[in-house]
Amino acid sequence: GASTGLEILVDIDSSVSDGITLTNVAFASANEADRDGNGNRAEVQTPIIRLVDTTISKTNVAEPAVAGNTHTYEIVVTNNGPSDASSVTVTDTLPVGTTYSGSSILCDASVSCAVPGLASGESFTFTLEILLDSSVPESPPAPLMKNTAFVSAAEQEIPGDPNFDDEFTSVVRWTDLALVKTDEGRPAVVCE
């Protein structure tokens, strides 16, 4: 007898859990009677894996940074899918001579920040603030201050796009000098 093939494409919701097995059952029938009734059913099981393509972008809110003051970065995390991303974490490697000062989301002392889960195609923006030591050198002539942020998720990452972004910042050093003069309580002598 003759046979024919049929290809069926299905869309799987981006939130389907990793490790789920989808079962597809097909039945065949015809207008004529089937002599033995066997082989009219087929079943295929397909395991589901979640894949994400997360990216990160980091920019200076204002530049230059001032030694001895705080400096703010804006960080945008995007999940390009195809699956939803869970347990999304941004880790920031602070430049030498700086300390973590604060963020618009929850970050720990090692600057590991918990980002809400991201649906496929969704982005999340937050700010991160650092404090520059007053001894951080001006750039130029010193090299620009480099700050790197990394993003990760619980799901398997599609290879290709980098999961980090470097931001380079110029630094200036400002001073505010004041001069105060006193006579220490001694009388002035008039000379002729």
C-alpha positions in Angstrom: 0.0 0.0 0.0 0.8 3.6 -0.4 1.7 6.0 2.5 1.8 9.8 2.9 3.3 12.1 5.5 1.9 15.0 7.3 3.8 17.7 9.2 2.0 19.6 11.9 3.6 22.7 13.5 2.6 23.7 17.0 3.4 26.8 19.0 4.4 26.0 22.5 3.7 28.7 25.1 7.0 30.4 26.3 6.0 29.7 29.9 5.8 25.9 29.6 8.1 24.4 32.3 11.4 22.8 31.5 11.4 19.0 31.6 7.7 18.6 30.6 7.0 16.0 28.0 4.4 16.8 25.4 2.5 13.8 24.0 1.0 14.1 20.5 -1.4 11.3 19.4 -2.7 10.9 15.9 -5.4 8.7 14.5 -5.9 7.7 10.9 -9.2 6.7 9.3 -10.7 6.3 5.9 -14.1 6.0 4.2 -13.4 2.3 3.6 -13.4 -0.4 6.3 -10.0 -1.2 7.8 -9.4 -5.0 7.6 -7.4 -5.4 10.8 -7.8 -2.1 12.7 -4.1 -2.1 13.7 -1.7 0.7 13.1 -4.3 3.4 13.0 -2.9 5.2 16.0 0.6 6.8 16.4 2.0 8.6 19.5 5.1 10.8 19.8 6.5 12.2 23.0 8.6 15.3 22.8 10.6 16.6 25.8 10.5 20.4 26.3 13.6 22.5 27.1 13.5 26.2 27.8 16.0 28.3 26.0 16.6 32.0 26.6 18.7 34.7 24.9 19.3 37.3 27.7 21.2 40.5 27.0 22.3 43.4 29.1 23.1 47.1 28.4 24.7 49.4 30.8 25.1 53.2 30.4 26.2 56.2 32.5 23.3 58.3 33.7 25.6 61.3 33.5 29.2 61.8 32.8 31.9 62.4 33.9 32.0 60.7 37.3 33.5 62.8 40.1 36.1 61.2 42.5 34.7 61.3 46.0 31.1 61.3 44.8 28.4 58.8 43.8 27.9 57.8 40.1 24.8 56.2 38.7 24.4 53.6 35.9 21.2 52.6 34.1 21.0 48.8 33.4 18.6 47.3 30.9 18.1 43.5 30.9 16.2 41.9 27.9 15.0 38.4 27.3 14.9 37.8 23.6 13.3 34.4 24.1 12.1 32.1 22.9 11.2 30.9 26.4 10.4 33.0 29.5 13.5 33.6 31.8 13.3 32.9 35.5 15.8 33.5 38.4 17.3 36.3 36.4 20.4 37.7 38.1 22.7 40.7 37.3 26.2 40.7 38.8 28.2 43.9 38.7 32.0 43.9 38.8 32.8 47.2 40.4 35.8 49.3 39.2 38.9 49.5 41.4 38.5 52.3 43.9 34.7 52.2 44.1 32.1 50.7 46.5 28.5 49.7 46.0 26.2 52.5 47.2 22.7 51.4 46.3 20.2 50.3 43.6 16.6 50.7 42.6 16.2 46.9 43.1 17.4 44.4 45.7 21.2 43.7 45.5 23.4 42.0 48.0 26.9 43.2 49.2 28.6 41.4 46.4 26.4 43.4 43.9 24.4 40.4 42.8 20.9 41.8 41.9 17.7 39.9 41.6 15.7 40.9 38.5 12.1 39.9 38.2 11.4 37.0 35.8 11.2 38.1 32.2 8.7 36.9 29.6 10.0 36.3 26.1 10.5 39.7 24.5 10.4 41.6 27.8 12.9 44.1 29.2 13.6 45.4 32.8 15.4 48.7 33.6 17.0 49.6 36.9 19.7 51.9 38.3 22.9 51.1 40.2 24.9 53.6 42.2 28.5 53.4 43.2 30.7 55.6 45.4 34.1 56.6 44.0 37.0 56.9 46.4 38.4 60.5 46.4 41.7 59.0 45.3 40.4 57.6 41.9 42.6 59.2 39.3 41.3 61.6 36.6 40.8 60.1 33.1 42.5 61.0 30.9 45.4 60.8 31.6 44.5 57.6 33.5 42.5 55.0 31.6 38.7 55.4 31.6 37.0 53.7 34.6 35.6 50.3 33.4 32.5 48.8 35.0 31.2 45.4 33.8 27.7 43.9 34.4 26.7 40.2 33.7 23.3 38.7 33.3 22.2 35.0 33.8 19.0 33.1 34.1 18.0 29.6 35.3 17.3 28.5 31.8 19.8 27.3 29.2 21.3 30.3 27.3 21.3 30.3 23.4 24.9 30.8 22.4 25.9 33.9 20.4 25.0 37.1 22.1 27.3 38.2 25.0 25.7 38.2 28.4 27.8 41.1 29.7 28.3 44.8 28.9 31.3 47.0 29.7 30.7 50.7 30.4 33.7 53.1 30.3 33.4 56.4 32.3 35.6 59.4 32.4 36.5 60.6 35.9 37.3 64.2 37.1 38.6 65.3 40.5 37.1 68.5 41.9 38.3 70.4 44.9 36.7 73.1 47.0 39.4 75.0 48.8 38.7 77.6 51.4 41.2 80.0 53.1 40.5 81.2 56.6 42.9 83.7 58.2 43.0 84.5 61.9 45.1 86.8 64.1 45.2 84.3 67.0 44.2 87.2 69.4 47.4 89.2 69.2 47.1 92.9 68.9 48.3 94.5 65.6 51.4 96.8 65.8 51.4 100.0 63.9 54.7 100.8 62.2 55.7 104.2 61.0 
